[in-house]
Amino acid sequence: MTHGQGCGSHLFGPSGTIKSDYIVTEMGELGRRQTLTCEYLITVKPRRTIQISFDRFNVPSDASCSTNYIVINNGGTSGSPYLGIGKFCGSNKPQAMESSSYEVYVKVVVSTVATGIPDFELHYRELSVGCGGHFPPTHDVACDWIITSPAATRMRIDFDEAFHFSAKCEEDEEIEFLQISDGGTEMAPPLRRFCRNDPPSSVMTTGNALFARYVTSVPNPSAGFKARVRIAACGGMISSFHEIIKSPNYPNNYGNSQTCEWYLKMPLHYHIVLTLTDLNTPAPRRNQNCSNTDYLEIRNSNENGEILGVYCGTFN
C-alpha cells in the first residue's frame, strides 16, 4: 500500500491512501491568506481500473464549493473527465467510485480554514475488469479465461457470427484481439490470434486445457465476441479459404457412433469448391443406399438445405 501523506505525489501500487493530516502544517508555512493546492496522480497496472472511496470526509467550504474542495478526474490529467460529480466538498461522504482506466488525478484545494480544517481520508484500490460472454467492452482492459475438460479429452471453440473487433491485431498502443493458447497458462503455445470482423473457424486444442486472453486498448472498442467451448469429437466452423476436412483419427479408423458436422462459410459472392480425395467407409448392401451405412453427406447452406451429394464405400 502506498500513502500520500504530504502535499502532492505520484502513487503506485494496487492500493493506497491520501490523508489530510498535512494541511495544518502546510497552511502554516504558506500563511493563512494563500491557497494550498496539492495534486496527486494514482497509477495502477494497465488494463485495470481504480476504485475510489473515503473513510472519512469533512471539507468545509462556501455554498458554491469554491474555497475548499477535492477534484477527482477519470484519467491521468486535470483535463480528464470528472469521476462522479468531479468536485467534492461539505460533510456528506461521497459514494465509492470506479474509474474507466488505470489512472486517476486528484487535486486538493484549501484556501481558508476559517470555517474549519478539512479532514478526509481517501482510499484507492486496483480492480480487475470483469468480463466474459458477449459484451460491449470498455476501453483498455484485458480478460483471461482458463478452461479445462476431463483428462484425455480435447476441446473445440466455436464462435457466433456476431464477431466484432478492430483491425489492429498486433502489438501497438491501440490493439484489440482474442488469443487462444493450447494449454492452461499464458505461456502455452498460441493456437490463433483473432481480430477484425470475420467470424473465425473453430479452434481445436491438443489437450484438455486452454488459455484465452481478450485485450482491447482502442478508444472505441467493438462489440466483442461470443464463443462456445465443448469437448471435441469432430466438426466445427470453417471460414478459411483453404482447408482439409478429415474424419476423426484419419488415416486410421474412426470410432463407432459418431456424427460430425462441419459448416463452411465464405464471404459474400464467393463460391465453395469441394474436392473429395479419399473415402473408405463400409459399402451398402446390395439394393441399399448410403443411408444404411456410414456416409458423407454434403448440403447447401445448412443442415436442412438441398442435398448436393451423399457418398459411401471406397474412393481415392
Protein Blocks (a to p, Z undefined) as FASTA:
>chain_A
ZZdfbgciadedjbdcddfklmmmmmmmnopkbccdddddddddehiacddddfbdcddd
dfkopmbccdddebjbfkbccehjlpagdjbdcdddddfbfbdcdddddfbfklopcddd
dddddddddeedjddddehiaddddddddehiacdddddfbdcddfblbgcfbdcddddd
ebjbfkbccfbdcedjbdcdddddfblcdcdddddfbfbdcebiaddddddfbgcddfbf
bdcdddehiabdcdehiacdddddddehiacddddfbdcdddddehiafklmccddddeh
iamlccfbdcehjdZZ
